[in-house]
């Protein structure tokens, strides 16, 4: 049976899960969750996820949230290609480091800068933009001499990071062409990640459309 994924199309963490599922070869039953209507605040949803966040999965009664935990779970239960999340402790640690970097630094700094402006109507904070650019610089350095985020093979880390980078790219707040390694890596991910258009790009464009709409209302 497919795994139920409660998601919002524009959400980068949700899209990271979709990309990882396609990479691992897991079928998802997509359940659009309308946050504006409070569909994440129902007793049924809170039973699955007390934090009432997306993405959330229901794998035949096993509930899990936090996108990077979901990504590694999908591989640990269903993955077959060792290169996607290597058993070797050192190689796997690099994949994990990239996932945690995405969650705690790169995507975090994007959200710190962009979300208060677009969703809260606050003035853009140039210091927070500098912190985001610093994170992009870190990632660009990590990619030196590396075809993909964690080495020569595509891994779970690429799925998560591609969702984040595509979001930063599509809203145009940073000129990513300044980061040559990121640009080269991102182009490879677009071609190498299965189902990239459906699993990620359409949602990224939906996020851009929402951001554009909100910026015009401000």
C-alpha angles and dihedrals in degrees: 000000000000118000114249111237116194104204151147113232095224095050113108093208090052091049091049088058091048092051092047092048091052090048093050093041099245121149116228128202100214115219111187108217115204105213092184089061092047095244088148091057099060119116089245093056095043089052087061096039122014089193088058093217136139137269098053125157133205110200102184092311097327108116124201136168137180107080100237091050088051091048094054092041091056090055096041091055103032109014122118105171108082091199091067092063108002123219090217105104097225095045092047090048090058091052090049092048091053091049092050091045089054093049101040104031118013103037091031091057092046090054093045090056104035108032100059088052100045100034101026101036092233122149115265112264110223091199091058089049089054089052090052091049089049090055090050088052090053091052093046088054092049089056095056108126091357124112094203135019095275104023140300097329131063112255142176088275091065091056093054096041094046090057091052096044092047089054093051089046098048096052090050099222093134129035100235092189086080087070105064097181092050091048093051092045093047092053090051091050092052089057099037104042110088117242091005095159097051098033098046122355097060090051092047090054089049089054090050091050091052092047091049091049093050093046090054091052092051 
